[in-house]
Amino acid sequence: MKTSVKLLLISLLLASIGLGYYTYQKNVSLGSEVLKIDANQTLNIYSKQAMLQKVNGETIFEKGADEKIKPASLAKIMTAILAIENLPDLQQEMMTDGERINWLYSEEASVAGFLPNVPVTVEELLFGLMLPSGADAAVSLSKAVSGSDEAFTEVMNQKAKELNMTQTHFTNSYGTESAEQYSTVSDLAKLLQHALQNDTFYRVFTTPYYNGKNYSFESSLFKKLGSPDLKKGRIVGGKTGYTDEAGLCLATIAEIDGKEYLLITVGAKGNHDSKQFNMIDAKNIYNSL
């Protein structure tokens, strides 16, 4: 009887502090962070929404998959794949969007460091877009494809419709918050599944460092992740995102036991300067496989 009471008290205590309690548990650790996973792979994670899939689209784990979210810089995945599909010559030169870049600097947006009205290649813009998450690269690519960022968002929304992203709407190419810019992790997984089929996108998405003739960039994912190693594999690429409303976001692919998986997480606590709870989630979720 005493033992039963003790177990009940322990259960209530764990529930009250939000850790959850399961009949059977195993622990996966990353530093001081511990994720508890039950026999049915119920995960406690920092991210409010998440989706883990095989590359064939089979869903392994989801949390709030169809809840409306702000995509933050994960919107740049759409910008990247549309730029690649519409500007296939990566050495094609164009001018950066001077007016928009000046505005982005005044807004203290995330930029890669492109100056206004200077010649650049499609390749330089793509790596500047995806590695340091440059909004300056996004607006320059959108202008090259459609003439303006406003016109480009129409192309983004048409592509979303083609991919059956029925709960997604874009209002800009770079992911800053807008009342009418929204998505779901389920829709973002559809987008990433499509984009990863393109060899150029895959190469950009999985590049830790880019050292070009005129520009060098480091992936914000690999810069903050530390070791990409997992228990049975490694994280091979990804794209970070953050706004106050979206929280810490992350889109990644990993190779585990010779198979590839993709993961979208949104809404983790923290910011650029805090512990990267989105990356803690990614490692722990992948390590649960």
C-alpha positions, -999 to 999 in steps of 0.1 A, spaced: 0 0 0 28 24 9 46 16 -23 14 24 -43 10 57 -26 47 66 -33 43 57 -70 11 78 -72 29 108 -56 58 104 -79 35 103 -109 17 135 -98 49 153 -92 63 145 -126 31 156 -143 30 188 -124 64 198 -137 56 189 -172 80 161 -178 54 134 -183 54 99 -169 54 67 -188 54 30 -178 85 23 -198 111 49 -207 145 52 -222 167 83 -220 185 101 -248 208 128 -237 225 159 -253 246 176 -228 224 183 -197 192 179 -217 173 146 -214 145 135 -237 122 107 -224 107 84 -250 82 57 -242 78 24 -260 54 40 -284 78 68 -293 59 95 -275 83 124 -274 86 153 -250 103 181 -270 107 219 -267 92 225 -302 55 231 -303 51 215 -337 72 188 -354 72 162 -382 97 134 -388 95 116 -421 113 91 -442 124 106 -475 96 86 -492 71 107 -473 62 82 -446 55 100 -413 72 85 -383 64 112 -357 43 143 -357 32 169 -332 7 196 -341 14 188 -377 -16 208 -391 -15 237 -366 -10 271 -382 25 284 -377 48 312 -388 75 296 -411 102 323 -403 133 317 -425 121 282 -435 102 302 -461 136 306 -478 134 269 -488 106 278 -512 127 308 -524 157 286 -530 139 259 -550 120 284 -571 153 302 -579 170 270 -589 141 259 -611 138 293 -628 175 303 -629 193 270 -639 226 287 -649 243 291 -615 270 313 -630 245 337 -644 253 372 -632 228 398 -620 227 429 -598 216 427 -562 184 445 -553 197 478 -541 164 494 -528 153 463 -509 187 456 -495 190 491 -481 156 487 -465 166 453 -450 197 468 -434 175 496 -419 152 469 -405 182 450 -390 170 419 -409 192 387 -412 215 394 -441 244 375 -458 264 407 -465 256 415 -501 260 452 -510 233 471 -528 235 472 -566 266 449 -571 271 420 -596 266 385 -581 260 351 -595 230 329 -588 252 304 -570 265 331 -546 230 342 -539 218 307 -533 245 299 -507 240 334 -492 203 326 -489 206 292 -473 238 291 -452 237 325 -433 200 329 -441 204 361 -460 173 381 -467 194 403 -490 200 372 -511 163 363 -511 151 397 -524 178 397 -551 168 362 -563 131 371 -562 137 402 -583 157 381 -608 129 355 -612 98 378 -611 109 414 -612 99 422 -576 94 404 -543 56 411 -545 54 393 -579 76 365 -566 53 357 -537 26 350 -563 49 324 -578 56 310 -543 19 306 -536 13 290 -570 41 265 -562 26 258 -528 -7 250 -545 10 226 -569 26 208 -539 -7 206 -522 4 229 -494 -32 237 -487 -26 255 -454 3 278 -466 4 314 -478 34 335 -484 37 373 -485 75 377 -488 105 357 -499 125 359 -467 102 349 -439 97 380 -417 65 380 -398 33 390 -415 -3 383 -405 -9 366 -439 23 346 -440 17 312 -425 21 274 -430 21 241 -411 49 217 -404 30 192 -426 31 216 -455 68 225 -449 76 188 -450 59 185 -484 81 215 -496 113 200 -483 105 166 -498 101 182 -532 132 204 -529 155 176 -518 148 158 -551 167 186 -568 205 179 -569 215 216 -567 192 222 -537 205 191 -520 241 203 -525 233 238 -511 212 224 -482 240 200 -471 270 224 -475 286 235 -441 309 261 -457 309 279 -490 342 295 -502 335 312 -535 356 337 -555 340 367 -539 320 355 -509 324 329 -481 295 317 -460 291 293 -431 259 273 -424 241 287 -394 230 252 -386 265 237 -385 279 268 -368 256 263 -338 250 226 -338 285 215 -328 290 179 -337 265 166 -364 270 130 -351 241 110 -339 240 76 -322 235 58 -355 244 84 -381 247 121 -386 228 153 -395 238 161 -430 221 194 -437 195 219 -428 181 254 -425 175 274 -394 148 299 -387 137 323 -360 113 351 -353 97 362 -320 64 347 -330 77 316 -347 103 307 -321 133 286 -330 127 266 -361 147 240 -380 145 219 -411 171 191 -414 179 158 -431 199 131 -414 214 98 -424 207 70 -399 217 34 -405 221 42 -441 186 57 -446 177 94 -449 151 111 -428 138 147 -428 126 167 -398 107 200 -394 104 216 -360 89 249 -351 81 269 -320 110 260 -297 118 284 -269 149 306 -271 164 329 -296 196 333 -317 217 340 -285 202 313 -263 208 276 -261 195 262 -294 165 241 -282 155 234 -318 188 216 -324 185 198 -291 151 186 -303 165 175 -337 193 154 -321 170 138 -296 143 130 -321 168 115 -346 185 96 -317 151 80 -309 151 60 -341 
